[in-house]
Amino acid sequence: MVNAGTFVEPVIQQVHVPAGVAGPVELSFDVRCFLVGLPDGLVLIDAGPAGSAGEIGAALERVGAHWSDVTDVVLTHSHPDHVGGLGEVAARTPGARIWAGAPDCPHIASPVPLQPLSDDDRVRDLRVIPTPGHTKGHISLLHEGEGLLFVGDAVGTLSGSMMRAPAQFTADAAEAERSLRRLSELAPARMLFSHGPEVTDPVAELRRLLNGNGGAGGN
């Protein structure tokens, strides 16, 4: 790979859900995967919706890498906009290990065995933070050295503000709220969301959400 050390390359796609599939209105939102370059490997966080291989491949080219450089694929949770592309990704990364939160593993269709993750496990330099609620096995990932926190769908952003995930896509709202409080206590320098761009001072913004009413973001 051209890049050395730690870097993050987002893969941003638009998803459109027709009216009647997830409610009475059409939904349109962005969904993000992340390539995370580490000194000892290249990690792909989430596989995106079905058909994501082209966009992920383009991101690999941007960082001077190839599919064969991917050492690990970590799935934040089992929803189809995050695991729908797993078959395509797995076919292109036969040497990579594929990981997911242990409670979500039975709900993810995978062509290869999934490696289950629990609290404080590590995938290279990324520490696993269980953040259940959105799904039972939802996980976030913390790079402590860089102060980077990948939150999956635990929280998203819209128009510069953090938003809770929609209620219809949240398995346990009370558990999701406890997970948000845990994330706020980690006090990362940056938070990267599966739905929506970064915000400045993310810890303060998350605490504002927790102390206010905040609405719903991505799924």
ZIVENRA-V983183 format. One line per field, one symbol per residue. phi: phi as a letter, one per 20 degrees, with the letter a starting at -180 (. if undefined). Layout:
BEGIN
phi=???
END
This chain:
BEGIN
phi=.ffdmebccfcdcddcdfgnecqfdfdcbeccdcedecgdrcddemdmfgnegfffffffffemdcgfefebcddfaefffdcfefgffffecfeeeddbggfegfddfcfcfeefdcgmfcdledeedfcfpfcfdgcdcdeffemdcedldgbccblncfcffggfddfbfffffffffffffflffccddfcoffcflfffffffffeddjeddfd
END
